[in-house]
Amino acid sequence: MKLGKVELCHFLQLVGLFLCFSGTSQAEPPRSRSKLYVQSGRSRTKRSWVWNQFFVLEEYMGSDPLYVGKLHSDVDKGDGSIKYILSGEGASSIFIIDENTGDIHATKRLDREEQAYYTLRAQALDRLTNKPVEPESEFVIKIQDINDNEPKFLDGPYTAGVPEMSPVGTSVVQVTATDADDPTYGNSARVVYSILQGQPYFSVEPKTGVIKTALPNMDREAKDQYLLVIQAKDMVGQNGGLSGTTSVTVTLTDVNDNPPRFPRRSYQYNVPESLPVASVVARIKAIDADIGVNAEMEYKIVDGDGLEIFEITADKETQEGIITIQKELDFEAKTSYTLRIEAANRDADPRFLSLGPFSDTTTIKIIVEDVDEPPVFSSPLYPMEVSEGTQVGNIIGTVAAHDPDSSNSPVRYSIDRNTDLERYFNIDANSGVITTAKLLDRETNAVHNITVLAMENQNPSQVGRGYVAITILDINDNAPEFAMDYETTVCENAQPGQVIQKISAVDKDEPSDGHHFYFSLTTDTTNNHNFSLKDNKDNTASILTRRNGFRRQEQSVYYLPIFIVDSGSPSLSSTNTLTIRVCDCDADGVAQTCNAEAYVLPAGLSTGALIAILACVLTLFVLILLIVTMRRRKKESLIFDEERDIRENIVRYDDEGGGEEDTEAFDMTALRNLNVIRDSKTRRDVTPEIQFLSRPTLKSIPDNVIFREFIWERLKEADVDPGAPPYDSLQTYAFEGNGSIAESLSSLDSISSNSDQNYDYLSDWGPRFKRLADMYGNGQENLYS
C-alpha cells in the first residue's frame, strides 16, 4: 500500500536507527561520563546516565516534532521526583526535552550541510530541592545525511583547445563536480561522469572527468569548434541519484597540415618602361587554408630571364608576394620577361610531409610597354675647369645627350637660367658646346653648378637634365693688404730697437702652394730715422723704433708706408699705410693718453685756464645772440599808425548783431564813411615801389563807384607790396544796416527790390570777383543757374 510523507519519514528514520544500532551492537552501550556523587548522611554510591547515541535524520518534513531519543538516569524511580534539563547548542530553539520523561524532540527541519552535529548538556534535578542528583553530562546529536544535494560544476562552463588531427585518446580537459552530501556515509556523494552531447568526437572518463578525443583526423578547416555537455550523477549513477551538467567548448587549434597553392598557373602584367626603380610591378598570393604562423609564406624567383631585373618579397601582413623592379626597364633593349615564382610555408610540420610538398609554383610574364622617354645625357655629371682670366666666348667644355627611343629624335640644348641667374655661360643649341658669356671672378664664385636641358625636337615636352660643375681656376689678380686695421702706438719713452707692432697680410687669391708675402718700407722711407721694418719670413713683419724717445708736442702721429709683395706669377704688390700714435705710457709701457692736448695748448697752460677761456667765449656768444634777438623784435612794427593794422587777426562772433560795433580787428571808419580821405601809410624800413596818393573827397561819385575804388585800392596795396606780412592775408569787409553810405550789400535785398543797379563791372575786377559777378552781373537769369 502507499505510504504518506509522514509515514515515509518515520520509516526512513527507523531504518537509519536500525543501521546505527546494528553497527554498534558489538560494542558496549555508551554511557555518559560518570562522577561520584556524595550526599550528606548517606553512604557513597555511583550514579550514571543511561542513554543510547542520538541520530536525527535531516530534512524531516513532518508536522509533529521529530523524536530524537530519551535521557534517563538510574536515580529516576519513575515517581516524578526527578526533572531533566537540556542546555547547549540548539537547546530550547531546536531541541526540547520532556522534563518528566527525558524524551528529546527536534522542532525544526535540520540540514546536515549547514551543521553536521550539535553538542548539548543534560542535567537531572531533584524536583523538590532543585538540586542535581546527577552531574551535568555532555552528549552529541548527529544529523543523519540523506541524498538531497546534486553534484555541481563550480568551475564551469569550460573552454579548451586541442590540436586538429590529434590521435584518439588525446586529453582535452578535466571537469570536476562537487557534491555537498556526506562522502563518508552511503553513496550520496559518489559521482560518475557521462557525456550527453559531443559524441562521437569526444568521450569522458566516468570517474575522473577527463575529456578525450574519440575520433581521429578531426580537421579544423572542416569544423573548428565543438560544444560538449557533460553530466555528473551521484549515487554512483544509480537510479534515483541527483545530477548536474556543464558545457565544454572545445576549439580545434591549427596545425600546418595544408600546403600553399596558387589559384592560377600563370599570370601576366604590363608595365611601362619608365617605371622607377623599386616600384611594385605585381602582387600575387598563394592560398593556404591554415592560419597564423602556419600560413606564413616565403616567395622566391626560381627561374626565368629577369632574375637580375626583378625581386620578390613577402608581405608579413597579407602574406602576398610583392614583385619590384631592381633595374630600369628599357623597351628598346627587351620587351618582355618570364619569371617562375615559388611559394612555400616558412615552418613545415614533419608529421604531414607525407601529404605532399608544402610549396607551389606559378609563371609570371611581364610585358614592357614603350613610352616616349626624355633625352639621356652620356654622363650624369660633367666636371669642367676654366681660368678666371679667360676671355668672353672661350669654350669650356661640351655635353652630349641622345633620344633613347627608337625614333632617335634630334636634341636641342639650353641652360636652366634658374641655375645661372647672372648668365655667365652660354651653350650652343645644336652641339652642346658651353662657352663663357661674362668675365669670371673666382673670388666671387669659385664653383658654378648649372643644369643643362636637352629636349627633343619632335616632342619639346620631353626634357632631359644634365648637370655641369664648372670650377674657376685662380689667377693672381688680387694684391695683398693688411690683415686688419692696426691701432699702433709708441710710447714717448720708447727705446731704440723696441717692437711696437707685428703685422700680417691677406690675399683674396688662393695659390696652390700657399701664400708667401714679403714686407719692406717704401723707397722714399728707407732712410726713416724714426721706425724700421723687419720681415720675419713667416708672412709677418715687425715694426721697430730707431730713436730714443718721442714727443707729442713735436709730432703726435706718424704715417709709415709699408710695401707688401705676394709670390704669385706675376707677383702683385700694394702699399699700406700704418698709423702710429705717440702716447704717454706708464712704467710698464701701457699707453695712458694719446690726445693732442700737449701740442694744441701753449706750454704751461693748465686745464683750469682752458675752462675759463671757454666760459668767456660762451658768455660772449650768448650776449651777441641776445642783441640780435632784440633788434629783430624792434623791427616787427614797420608802419606808423595810431592803431595796429593786424591783418591776420581773427574775431569770432557767436551772437547775432552788433558786429559793426567791434572795431578792434581793423579800422572801420572807411567803411562807415567811404568819403573820408585815407592817409597813405608808409613803411618805415621799406620804400614802396608805388606811392598811393590821397584821393580828394568824391561826394558826387556814386556810392558803388566809391566802394569799388576803395576795394580796388586795398587790393593793389596787398598785391604790389609782397614784403608786407602776412603774405596770404584775408580781409573781409561786410556790414549792413541803414545809414551806411554804401547802403546794403545783401543779396536778399537786391532780389526783393526793384533796383536797376548794374553790377556788370564786377567781371572786370579779375578772377577773385568771378563768383560775385556771376551772381549779380547778368541779372535775374543767373540767379537760379
C-alpha positions in Angstrom: 0.0 0.0 0.0 1.1 3.6 -0.5 2.7 5.5 2.4 2.2 9.1 3.1 5.0 11.6 3.6 4.9 11.4 7.4 4.9 7.6 7.3 7.8 7.6 4.8 9.9 9.9 7.0 9.2 7.7 10.1 10.1 4.6 8.1 13.4 6.2 6.9 14.2 7.2 10.5 13.6 3.7 11.8 15.9 2.4 9.0 18.6 4.8 10.0 18.4 3.9 13.6 18.5 0.3 12.8 21.7 0.7 10.8 23.3 2.6 13.6 22.3 0.1 16.2 23.4 -2.8 14.1 26.8 -1.1 13.7 27.3 -0.6 17.4 25.8 -3.9 18.7 29.2 -5.5 19.3 30.3 -2.6 21.5 29.3 -1.7 25.0 26.4 0.7 25.0 27.7 4.2 25.5 27.2 5.9 28.7 27.7 9.4 30.0 30.9 10.3 31.7 30.1 9.5 35.4 31.2 11.2 38.5 30.9 10.1 42.2 28.1 12.0 43.9 28.1 12.1 47.7 25.1 13.0 49.7 25.5 14.1 53.4 24.4 11.5 55.9 24.4 8.6 53.4 27.0 6.2 52.1 28.7 7.0 48.8 27.1 5.4 45.7 27.9 5.5 42.0 25.3 7.1 39.7 25.3 7.2 35.9 23.3 8.4 33.0 21.8 5.8 30.7 21.1 6.5 27.0 21.9 5.4 23.5 23.7 7.6 20.9 21.3 10.0 19.3 20.8 10.4 15.5 18.4 12.7 13.7 17.5 12.3 10.0 17.9 15.6 8.1 15.3 17.3 6.1 12.4 16.0 8.2 9.2 17.4 6.7 6.6 16.2 9.3 4.2 18.5 11.1 4.9 16.9 14.6 8.2 17.3 16.4 10.7 14.6 15.5 11.5 12.2 18.2 15.3 12.1 18.8 15.8 9.9 21.9 15.4 9.6 25.6 17.6 10.6 28.5 17.3 8.6 31.7 19.2 8.4 35.0 19.2 5.3 37.1 18.3 7.5 40.1 14.9 8.1 38.5 12.4 5.7 40.0 9.6 6.8 37.8 7.8 8.6 40.6 8.2 12.1 39.1 10.7 13.3 41.7 13.4 13.9 39.0 13.2 16.5 36.3 15.5 16.8 33.3 17.1 20.0 31.9 18.7 20.4 28.5 21.3 23.1 27.5 23.9 23.7 24.8 23.7 24.2 21.0 20.1 24.4 19.8 18.6 23.8 23.3 15.0 25.1 23.5 15.2 26.6 19.9 15.8 23.4 18.0 15.7 20.6 20.6 13.2 20.3 23.5 13.1 17.8 26.4 10.3 16.5 28.4 11.4 17.2 31.9 9.5 14.4 33.4 10.3 11.6 30.9 13.6 12.8 29.4 12.3 12.5 25.8 14.0 14.7 23.3 12.3 16.1 20.2 13.5 18.3 17.3 11.1 21.1 16.5 12.8 22.3 13.2 14.0 20.9 10.0 17.7 20.2 10.1 20.2 20.4 7.3 23.4 18.4 7.7 25.2 20.6 5.1 24.6 23.6 7.4 25.6 21.8 10.6 26.5 18.1 10.9 26.1 17.7 14.7 25.1 19.5 17.9 26.7 19.3 21.3 24.3 19.6 24.3 24.5 19.2 28.0 21.9 17.2 30.2 21.2 17.6 33.9 18.9 15.7 36.3 17.5 17.8 39.3 15.5 16.8 42.4 12.2 18.4 41.8 11.7 19.3 45.4 15.1 20.7 46.2 16.0 21.6 42.7 19.4 20.2 43.4 21.3 18.0 40.9 21.1 14.3 41.5 23.5 13.6 38.7 26.4 15.6 37.5 25.9 17.5 34.3 26.9 15.4 31.3 27.7 16.3 27.6 26.3 14.4 24.6 26.1 14.8 20.8 23.2 14.6 18.4 24.4 13.8 14.9 22.5 14.7 11.8 21.9 11.7 9.6 22.6 12.5 5.9 20.2 11.9 3.0 20.9 12.5 -0.7 19.4 16.0 -1.0 22.3 17.8 -3.0 23.0 17.3 -6.6 26.6 17.5 -8.0 27.7 21.0 -9.1 30.5 22.1 -11.5 31.8 25.1 -9.7 34.4 25.9 -12.5 32.0 25.6 -15.4 31.3 26.3 -18.2 34.7 25.2 -19.6 36.7 26.2 -22.7 39.5 24.1 -24.0 41.6 23.6 -27.1 43.1 20.6 -28.8 45.2 20.5 -32.0 43.5 19.3 -35.1 44.4 15.9 -36.4 45.2 14.7 -32.9 45.1 10.9 -32.3 42.3 9.2 -30.5 42.6 9.5 -26.7 44.3 12.9 -26.6 43.4 14.6 -23.4 41.4 17.8 -23.8 40.4 19.0 -20.3 39.3 17.6 -16.9 36.0 18.7 -15.4 35.2 18.3 -11.7 31.8 18.2 -9.9 31.4 18.5 -6.1 28.5 17.1 -4.0 27.6 18.7 -0.7 26.3 15.4 0.8 28.3 13.3 3.3 31.0 11.4 1.4 31.6 9.1 4.4 28.0 7.8 4.5 26.5 5.8 1.7 26.7 6.8 -2.0 25.2 10.2 -1.8 28.4 12.0 -2.7 29.9 9.4 -5.1 29.8 11.0 -8.6 30.2 9.5 -12.0 30.6 11.5 -15.3 29.0 10.9 -18.7 28.8 12.9 -22.0 25.3 13.9 -23.1 26.4 15.9 -26.2 29.6 15.7 -28.2 29.7 12.1 -29.4 31.2 10.6 -31.4 34.0 13.2 -31.4 34.8 13.2 -27.7 34.5 11.0 -24.6 34.8 11.4 -20.8 36.3 9.3 -18.1 33.4 8.3 -15.7 35.4 8.5 -12.5 38.0 11.3 -13.3 36.0 13.6 -15.6 38.9 13.7 -18.1 37.6 14.5 -21.6 39.4 12.9 -24.5 39.2 12.8 -28.3 37.2 9.9 -29.7 37.7 10.3 -33.5 41.0 10.5 -35.5 41.8 13.2 -38.1 39.5 15.9 -36.9 40.1 18.8 -39.4 39.9 22.4 -38.3 39.4 23.5 -41.8 36.2 21.4 -41.8 34.9 22.3 -38.4 36.9 24.2 -35.8 34.6 24.2 -32.7 32.5 21.7 -30.7 30.1 22.1 -27.9 30.0 19.3 -25.3 27.5 18.7 -22.4 28.9 16.7 -19.5 26.7 15.2 -16.7 27.8 14.4 -13.2 25.4 12.0 -11.2 25.7 10.9 -7.6 24.6 7.5 -6.1 27.3 6.0 -8.4 25.0 6.7 -11.3 22.2 4.6 -10.0 18.5 5.4 -10.5 17.3 7.9 -8.0 20.6 9.8 -7.9 20.8 13.5 -8.4 22.7 15.0 -11.4 24.2 18.3 -12.6 25.5 19.3 -16.1 28.1 21.7 -17.5 29.1 22.8 -21.0 32.6 22.5 -22.5 33.5 24.4 -25.7 36.4 22.7 -27.4 38.3 24.5 -30.2 40.5 22.8 -32.6 43.8 24.7 -32.9 45.5 24.9 -36.2 48.5 22.8 -37.4 50.3 23.2 -40.6 48.6 20.4 -42.5 47.7 22.3 -45.7 50.3 23.3 -48.3 50.1 26.7 -50.1 48.5 26.7 -53.6 48.4 29.4 -56.3 44.9 29.9 -57.7 46.3 30.2 -61.3 49.1 28.5 -63.1 50.2 31.7 -64.9 49.9 35.5 -64.6 50.6 38.4 -67.0 51.3 42.0 -66.1 52.0 45.1 -68.4 54.4 47.8 -67.1 55.7 50.9 -68.7 59.4 51.1 -69.3 59.5 54.5 -67.4 58.6 52.8 -64.1 61.1 54.0 -61.5 63.4 51.5 -59.7 61.9 49.9 -56.5 58.3 50.3 -57.9 55.9 47.5 -57.4 55.2 45.5 -60.6 52.7 43.0 -59.3 51.2 41.3 -56.2 50.5 37.6 -56.1 49.3 35.4 -53.3 49.2 31.6 -52.7 46.2 30.4 -50.8 46.8 28.4 -47.6 43.9 27.0 -45.6 45.9 27.3 -42.4 46.1 30.4 -40.2 48.6 32.3 -38.2 52.2 31.1 -38.4 51.2 28.0 -40.2 50.1 30.2 -43.2 53.2 32.4 -43.3 54.8 32.3 -46.8 58.2 32.6 -48.4 58.4 33.6 -52.1 61.4 33.3 -54.4 62.1 33.5 -58.1 63.4 30.0 -59.0 63.8 30.5 -62.8 63.4 33.0 -65.6 65.2 35.6 -67.6 64.6 38.5 -65.2 66.5 37.3 -62.1 68.6 40.5 -62.0 65.8 42.8 -63.0 63.1 41.8 -60.5 62.8 40.8 -56.9 60.0 39.3 -54.9 59.4 39.7 -51.1 56.6 38.5 -48.8 54.3 41.0 -47.1 54.1 39.8 -43.5 50.6 41.3 -43.0 48.8 39.9 -46.1 51.2 37.1 -47.0 51.4 38.4 -50.6 54.3 38.1 -52.9 55.4 41.7 -54.0 57.4 41.9 -57.2 59.5 45.0 -57.6 62.0 46.4 -60.1 65.6 46.4 -59.3 67.0 48.0 -62.5 65.5 50.4 -65.0 63.4 48.8 -67.8 64.3 49.5 -71.5 61.7 48.7 -74.1 64.4 49.1 -76.8 66.6 46.5 -75.1 64.0 43.9 -74.1 60.2 43.9 -74.4 59.2 41.0 -72.0 60.4 38.9 -69.1 59.3 35.5 -67.8 59.6 34.6 -64.1 58.8 31.3 -62.3 57.7 32.0 -58.7 57.7 29.5 -55.8 55.6 29.9 -52.6 56.4 27.7 -49.6 55.5 27.7 -45.9 58.1 29.0 -43.5 57.7 26.2 -41.0 56.6 22.9 -42.3 55.3 20.2 -39.9 57.2 17.0 -40.5 54.1 14.9 -39.4 52.3 16.0 -42.6 55.1 16.0 -45.2 53.7 12.7 -46.4 50.6 14.6 -47.6 52.7 16.2 -50.4 55.1 19.1 -51.0 54.3 22.2 -48.9 55.1 24.5 -51.8 53.7 25.6 -55.2 54.9 27.4 -58.3 53.4 29.7 -60.9 54.6 31.5 -64.0 54.5 35.3 -64.4 55.1 37.1 -67.7 55.9 40.8 -67.6 55.3 42.8 -70.8 57.3 46.1 -71.1 55.4 48.9 -72.7 57.2 51.6 -74.8 56.9 55.2 -73.7 58.4 58.4 -75.1 61.4 59.0 -72.9 63.3 62.2 -72.5 66.8 62.6 -73.8 69.5 61.0 -71.8 72.9 62.6 -71.2 76.0 60.5 -71.7 77.2 61.3 -68.2 75.2 62.2 -65.1 77.7 64.9 -64.1 80.2 66.9 -66.3 83.1 68.4 -64.3 84.8 71.3 -66.1 87.5 73.8 -65.3 88.2 77.3 -66.6 90.6 80.0 -65.6 89.1 83.2 -64.1 91.1 85.2 -66.6 89.6 83.6 -69.6 88.1 85.8 -72.3 84.4 86.0 -73.1 83.3 83.4 -75.7 86.0 80.9 -74.9 85.0 77.2 -74.9 84.8 75.5 -71.5 83.5 72.0 -72.5 80.8 70.0 -74.3 77.8 68.0 -73.1 76.1 65.3 -75.1 72.6 63.7 -74.9 70.6 61.4 -77.2 67.0 60.3 -77.5 66.8 56.7 -76.2 63.6 55.9 -78.2 63.8 54.1 -81.5 62.8 57.3 -83.3 66.1 58.9 -82.2 64.8 62.4 -82.4 67.4 65.3 -82.7 68.1 67.1 -79.4 68.4 70.8 -78.7 70.3 72.2 -75.6 69.7 75.1 -73.3 70.8 76.2 -69.9 68.4 76.4 -67.0 68.7 80.0 -66.1 67.5 79.4 -62.6 70.9 77.8 -62.0 72.8 80.6 -63.9 71.0 83.8 -62.8 73.9 86.0 -63.8 74.2 84.4 -67.2 77.9 83.7 -67.0 77.6 80.9 -69.6 76.1 80.1 -73.0 75.5 76.8 -74.7 75.2 76.0 -78.4 71.7 74.6 -79.0 72.9 72.0 -81.5 76.4 71.0 -80.5 76.1 71.3 -76.7 79.4 73.4 -76.5 79.5 75.6 -73.4 81.2 79.0 -73.6 81.7 81.9 -71.3 79.3 84.9 -71.6 80.9 87.2 -69.0 84.2 87.7 -67.3 84.6 85.3 -64.3 85.9 86.0 -60.8 86.9 83.1 -58.6 86.8 85.3 -55.6 83.1 86.0 -56.2 82.1 82.4 -57.0 84.6 79.6 -57.2 82.2 76.9 -58.5 79.2 77.2 -60.8 76.7 74.3 -60.7 74.5 74.7 -63.8 71.8 72.5 -65.2 71.7 71.8 -69.0 68.3 71.0 -70.5 68.1 68.7 -73.6 64.7 68.5 -75.4 63.5 66.5 -78.3 62.8 68.5 -81.5 59.7 66.4 -82.3 58.3 66.5 -78.7 59.6 69.5 -76.7 57.8 68.3 -73.6 60.3 65.5 -73.3 63.2 67.2 -71.4 66.3 65.6 -70.0 68.6 67.2 -67.5 72.3 67.1 -67.2 74.5 68.6 -64.5 77.7 70.6 -65.1 80.1 71.6 -62.3 82.4 74.4 -63.6 85.4 75.1 -61.3 87.0 78.5 -61.7 90.8 78.3 -61.6 92.6 81.0 -59.6 95.0 83.6 -61.1 96.9 86.1 -59.2 94.7 89.1 -59.7 94.4 90.5 -56.1 97.2 92.4 -54.3 98.0 91.7 -50.7 96.8 94.0 -48.0 96.9 94.4 -44.2 95.1 91.6 -42.4 93.3 94.1 -40.2 93.1 97.8 -39.3 96.1 98.2 -36.9 96.0 100.6 -34.0 99.7 101.1 -33.3 101.1 103.3 -30.5 104.6 104.2 -29.5 105.5 105.5 -26.0 107.2 108.8 -25.6 109.9 107.0 -23.6 110.4 104.3 -26.2 113.9 102.9 -26.6 115.6 102.2 -29.9 115.0 98.7 -31.4 111.7 98.2 -29.5 109.0 96.3 -31.4 105.8 98.3 -31.4 103.7 96.3 -33.8 103.6 92.9 -35.6 101.7 93.0 -38.9 100.5 90.3 -41.3 98.8 90.3 -44.7 95.9 88.6 -46.5 95.3 87.9 -50.2 91.9 87.0 -51.8 93.7 84.7 -54.2 94.4 81.1 -53.2 97.7 79.9 -54.8 98.2 76.1 -54.9 101.4 76.3 -52.8 100.0 78.8 -50.3 100.7 82.5 -49.7 104.2 83.9 -49.3 104.4 87.6 -48.5 107.4 89.9 -48.5 107.3 93.2 -46.4 109.5 96.3 -46.8 109.4 100.0 -46.4 108.8 102.1 -49.4 111.8 103.6 -51.2 111.0 107.1 -50.0 111.0 106.0 -46.4 114.1 103.7 -46.5 116.1 106.2 -44.6 113.4 106.7 -42.0 115.1 107.8 -38.7 112.0 107.0 -36.6 111.0 103.5 -37.4 112.3 100.4 -39.2 110.7 97.2 -40.5 111.9 93.6 -40.1 110.5 90.8 -42.4 110.0 87.7 -40.2 109.9 85.4 -43.3 106.7 83.8 -42.0 104.2 86.1 -43.7 104.6 88.6 -40.8 106.7 91.6 -40.2 107.8 93.6 -37.1 107.8 97.4 -36.7 110.7 98.7 -34.5 111.7 102.1 -33.2 115.0 103.6 -34.4 115.5 106.5 -32.0 115.3 107.2 -28.3 112.1 108.9 -27.2 109.2 110.7 -28.9 107.4 113.9 -28.1 103.7 114.6 -28.7 104.4 118.3 -28.7 106.6 117.9 -31.7 104.5 115.2 -33.6 101.7 113.1 -32.3 101.0 110.9 -35.3 103.4 109.2 -37.8 102.3 107.6 -41.1 104.6 104.7 -42.1 104.0 103.4 -45.7 104.7 99.6 -46.0 105.3 97.8 -49.2 103.8 94.2 -49.5 104.6 91.8 -52.4 103.0 88.3 -52.9 104.6 85.3 -54.5 102.2 85.0 -57.5 103.2 84.8 -61.1 103.3 87.6 -61.9 103.6 88.9 -58.4 101.4 91.8 -57.2 102.1 94.4 -54.6 100.4 97.1 -52.6 101.4 99.9 -50.3 99.6 100.1 -47.0 100.0 102.9 -44.5 100.4 102.1 -40.8 99.3 104.9 -38.5 101.4 105.2 -35.3 100.3 107.5 -32.5 102.6 108.8 -29.8 101.2 108.2 -26.3 102.1 108.8 -22.7 102.8 105.5 -21.1 103.3 104.2 -17.6 106.3 102.4 -16.3 105.1 99.1 -17.8 104.8 100.6 -21.3 101.0 100.7 -21.2 99.5 103.7 -23.1 97.7 106.1 -20.8 96.7 109.0 -23.1 97.2 109.7 -26.7 95.3 113.0 -27.1 96.7 116.2 -28.7 96.4 118.4 -25.6 100.2 118.7 -25.3 100.7 120.5 -28.6 97.3 122.2 -29.1 97.7 124.4 -26.0 100.7 126.6 -25.3 103.2 125.3 -22.9 102.3 125.8 -19.2 98.6 126.4 -19.9 96.6 124.4 -17.3 93.2 122.8 -17.6 91.6 125.4 -15.4 92.8 128.2 -17.6 91.4 126.4 -20.6 88.0 126.1 -18.9 88.0 129.9 -18.1 88.7 130.8 -21.7 85.9 128.6 -22.9 83.5 130.1 -20.4 84.3 133.6 -21.7 83.8 132.6 -25.2 80.4 131.1 -24.4 79.3 134.2 -22.5 80.2 136.4 -25.4 78.3 134.2 -27.8 75.1 134.5 -25.6 75.4 138.3 -25.5 75.6 138.5 -29.2 72.6 136.2 -29.6 70.5 138.4 -27.2 71.4 141.6 -29.1 70.4 140.1 -32.4 67.1 138.9 -31.0 66.2 142.3 -29.5 66.9 144.1 -32.8 64.6 141.6 -34.7 61.8 142.3 -32.2 62.1 146.0 -32.7 61.6 145.7 -36.5 58.2 144.0 -36.0 56.3 147.3 -36.0 57.0 148.6 -39.6 54.2 151.1 -40.2 53.4 154.3 -38.3 49.7 154.3 -37.3 47.6 155.3 -34.4 46.2 151.8 -34.2 47.9 148.5 -35.2 46.9 147.1 -38.5 46.6 143.4 -37.6 45.6 141.7 -40.8 45.8 138.2 -39.6 43.5 138.8 -36.6 40.5 136.5 -36.4 37.5 137.6 -34.4 34.7 135.2 -33.6 31.1 136.4 -33.3 28.9 133.9 -31.5 25.8 136.1 -31.4 23.7 138.0 -33.9 24.0 141.7 -34.3 26.5 144.2 -33.0 29.2 143.2 -35.4 29.8 146.7 -36.6 30.4 147.8 -33.0 33.6 145.7 -32.8 36.4 147.9 -34.1 39.3 146.1 -32.7 40.0 144.0 -35.7 40.7 146.8 -38.2 39.7 150.4 -38.9 36.0 150.5 -39.7 36.0 154.3 -40.3 36.5 153.9 -44.0 33.5 151.5 -44.3 31.3 153.8 -42.2 32.2 156.8 -44.3 33.7 155.9 -47.6 34.2 159.6 -48.4 36.8 160.1 -45.7 40.2 160.7 -47.2 42.6 157.9 -46.2 46.1 159.0 -45.4 48.7 156.8 -47.1 50.6 154.8 -44.6 54.2 154.3 -45.3 56.6 151.6 -44.1 59.5 152.7 -42.0 62.1 150.4 -43.4 60.9 149.8 -47.0 60.4 152.4 -49.7 57.3 151.3 -51.5 57.6 150.8 -55.2 54.4 152.6 -55.9 53.2 155.5 -53.8 49.5 155.8 -53.5 48.4 159.5 -53.3 45.5 160.6 -51.3 42.3 161.0 -53.3 40.1 164.0 -52.9 36.6 163.6 -51.5 34.3 162.5 -54.2 30.9 163.1 -52.8 29.4 163.4 -56.3 30.6 160.0 -57.3 28.0 157.2 -56.9 28.4 155.1 -53.8 29.1 151.9 -55.8 32.0 153.6 -57.6 33.4 154.8 -54.3 33.1 151.3 -52.8 34.7 149.7 -55.9 37.6 152.1 -55.8 38.1 151.5 -52.1 38.2 147.7 -52.6 40.5 148.1 -55.6 42.9 150.4 -53.8 43.2 148.0 -50.9 43.7 145.1 -53.3 46.6 146.8 -55.1 48.3 147.6 -51.9 48.2 143.9 -50.9 49.3 142.7 -54.3 52.1 145.2 -55.0 53.8 145.0 -51.6 55.0 141.4 -51.2 57.1 142.2 -48.3 54.2 143.2 -46.0 53.4 140.2 -43.8 51.4 138.1 -43.8 51.6 137.2 -47.4 48.3 135.3 -47.5 46.3 137.8 -45.6 42.5 137.5 -45.9 40.4 140.6 -45.2 36.7 140.6 -45.2 34.6 143.7 -45.4 30.9 143.2 -44.7 28.4 145.4 -43.0 24.7 146.0 -43.1 22.3 148.5 -41.7 20.7 151.8 -42.5 22.8 154.9 -42.6 25.7 153.4 -44.5 26.7 155.4 -47.5 27.4 152.2 -49.4 23.9 151.1 -48.4 23.1 147.4 -48.0 25.0 144.7 -49.9 22.5 142.0 -49.0 21.6 139.7 -51.9 18.2 139.2 -50.5 17.6 143.0 -50.6 18.9 143.1 -54.1 16.4 140.5 -55.2 13.4 141.9 -53.5 14.0 145.5 -54.5 13.4 146.8 -58.0 16.9 148.1 -58.1 18.2 148.8 -61.5 21.8 148.8 -60.2 24.1 147.2 -62.8 26.9 145.0 -61.4 28.4 144.0 -64.7 31.6 145.9 -63.8 32.4 143.1 -61.3 33.6 141.0 -64.2 36.4 143.5 -64.8 37.8 143.0 -61.3 39.5 139.8 -62.1 39.1 136.1 -61.1 38.7 136.9 -57.4 35.3 138.5 -58.1 34.1 136.0 -60.7 31.6 134.3 -58.4 30.2 137.7 -57.3 29.9 138.8 -61.0 28.1 135.5 -61.9 25.6 136.2 -59.1 24.9 139.9 -59.8 26.4 140.9 -63.1 23.9 139.2 -65.5 20.6 140.0 -63.9 17.8 137.6 -62.9 18.6 134.9 -65.4 21.7 133.7 -63.5 20.2 133.6 -60.0 19.0 130.1 -60.4 21.6 128.7 -62.8 
